[in-house]
Amino acid sequence: MIAKLLPVILLVIGTGAGIGAGIMLAPAPAPPPEVAAASSDHSDDMGDDMDMEMDSSDDNHVALEDLPPEQEREYVKIANQFVVPVVEKETLSSLVVISLSLEVRKGLSERIHTYEPKLRDAFLQVLFDHANMGGFRGAFTRSDVLDPLRTALREAAQRDIGKGIYDVLIIEISRQDV
């Protein structure tokens, strides 16, 4: 009798767990239009003094509400891809190719293009360090692997360019095993 009931009991428990997980992990509902309009009115009062101080206690993450409005940001693509060798046991095991863009304060693109060789050098050093720590082995595209890489790239860009670098975007990434 128990052998016949066991699959039914497991089915009911599994269904209940699935529904519970769906409820717990559901995204928050969108704010009503009145609230969204009110928050966009406040964003117009931010002014041009958006040189935000990064607090080391929050791991240099910029909160979405701390970013300037879209019209005060621009995206600058780094001209060429980065090719990073992955070495395992003293032999080349694969090559990783990465394309990057920067989310910056409007008007900073000319400075970025001027300092691009220095910026590329800093990015390559970060990428080489990431590769040497094993960051491009296995499932290298997981967010818990790429988030520290993005943070390190953003910190390197902020060291070389200064304030106004909000994020480093990984546009393309691929690994070719040799």
C-alpha positions in Angstrom: 0.0 0.0 0.0 2.8 2.4 0.9 4.6 1.6 -2.4 1.6 2.8 -4.3 1.2 6.0 -2.2 4.9 7.0 -2.2 4.9 8.3 -5.9 1.7 10.3 -5.2 3.1 11.8 -2.0 6.4 12.7 -3.7 4.5 14.3 -6.5 2.4 16.4 -4.1 5.5 17.5 -2.2 7.5 18.3 -5.3 4.6 20.4 -6.7 4.2 22.2 -3.4 8.0 22.9 -3.3 7.9 24.2 -6.9 5.0 26.5 -6.3 6.7 27.8 -3.0 10.0 28.5 -4.8 8.1 30.3 -7.6 6.4 32.5 -5.1 9.6 33.2 -3.2 11.7 34.0 -6.3 9.1 36.0 -8.2 10.3 39.5 -9.1 8.9 42.5 -7.2 5.9 44.1 -8.8 6.5 47.2 -10.9 5.7 50.5 -9.0 2.5 52.2 -9.9 2.8 54.9 -12.7 2.5 57.7 -10.1 5.5 56.5 -8.1 7.6 56.0 -11.2 6.8 59.5 -12.4 7.6 61.0 -9.0 11.0 59.3 -8.9 11.9 60.5 -12.4 11.1 64.1 -11.4 13.7 63.8 -8.6 16.3 62.6 -11.1 16.2 65.9 -12.9 17.4 67.7 -9.8 20.7 65.8 -9.7 22.7 68.5 -11.5 26.1 68.3 -13.0 28.0 67.4 -9.8 27.8 63.7 -10.4 31.4 63.0 -9.4 30.3 60.5 -6.9 32.6 59.4 -4.1 33.0 55.6 -4.1 32.8 54.1 -0.6 35.1 51.1 -0.1 32.6 49.6 2.3 30.2 48.8 -0.5 32.9 47.1 -2.7 32.8 50.1 -5.2 29.4 49.0 -6.5 27.3 51.9 -7.8 23.7 51.7 -6.8 21.2 52.2 -9.6 19.7 55.2 -7.9 23.2 56.8 -7.6 23.8 56.7 -11.4 23.1 59.9 -13.3 20.1 59.9 -15.7 20.6 58.2 -19.0 21.1 61.4 -20.9 24.2 62.1 -18.7 25.9 58.8 -19.5 27.5 57.4 -22.6 29.0 54.1 -23.6 32.5 53.9 -25.1 33.6 50.8 -26.8 37.3 49.8 -26.5 38.6 49.6 -30.0 40.1 46.1 -30.2 39.4 42.8 -28.5 41.6 41.5 -25.7 43.2 38.1 -26.2 44.2 36.4 -23.0 46.2 33.2 -22.9 45.2 30.5 -20.3 48.2 28.5 -19.2 47.9 25.2 -17.3 50.8 23.1 -16.3 53.3 25.3 -18.2 51.4 24.8 -21.5 48.9 27.0 -23.3 45.5 25.4 -22.9 43.2 28.0 -24.3 42.8 31.6 -25.5 40.0 33.8 -24.2 38.8 36.7 -26.4 37.0 39.6 -24.7 35.4 42.8 -26.0 34.8 45.6 -23.5 32.9 48.8 -23.3 32.8 51.5 -20.6 29.8 53.2 -19.1 31.0 56.7 -18.4 29.9 60.3 -17.6 28.9 62.2 -20.8 31.9 64.0 -22.3 34.5 61.6 -21.1 34.8 59.6 -24.3 37.6 61.8 -25.8 39.7 61.4 -22.6 39.2 57.6 -22.8 40.3 57.5 -26.4 43.4 59.6 -25.5 44.3 57.3 -22.6 43.3 54.0 -24.4 46.9 52.5 -24.5 47.3 53.0 -20.8 43.8 51.7 -20.1 44.4 48.6 -22.3 47.6 47.9 -20.4 45.7 48.1 -17.1 42.9 45.9 -18.4 45.3 43.3 -19.8 47.0 43.1 -16.4 43.7 42.5 -14.7 42.7 39.9 -17.3 46.1 38.1 -17.0 45.8 38.0 -13.2 42.2 36.7 -13.6 43.5 34.0 -15.9 46.4 33.0 -13.6 44.0 32.6 -10.7 41.9 30.1 -12.8 39.1 32.5 -13.6 38.8 31.3 -17.2 38.7 27.6 -16.4 35.5 25.6 -16.2 32.2 27.5 -16.3 33.9 30.9 -16.6 30.8 32.8 -17.7 28.9 32.3 -14.3 28.0 35.6 -12.7 29.9 34.8 -9.5 33.1 34.4 -11.6 32.5 37.5 -13.9 31.4 39.9 -11.1 34.9 40.1 -9.5 36.4 40.5 -12.9 34.1 43.4 -13.7 34.9 45.0 -10.4 38.6 44.7 -10.9 38.3 46.1 -14.4 36.2 49.1 -13.2 38.7 49.8 -10.4 41.6 49.8 -12.9 39.7 52.2 -15.2 38.9 54.5 -12.3 42.6 54.5 -11.2 43.7 55.5 -14.7 40.9 57.8 -15.9 39.5 59.0 -12.6 35.9 59.6 -11.6 33.2 59.2 -14.1 33.7 55.5 -14.9 30.5 53.9 -13.7 30.9 50.3 -15.1 32.9 48.1 -17.4 30.7 46.0 -19.7 31.8 42.7 -21.0 30.3 42.8 -24.5 31.7 39.5 -25.9 33.6 36.7 -24.3 34.7 33.4 -25.7 37.3 30.7 -25.0 39.0 28.6 -27.6 40.7 25.5 -26.3 43.9 24.6 -28.0 
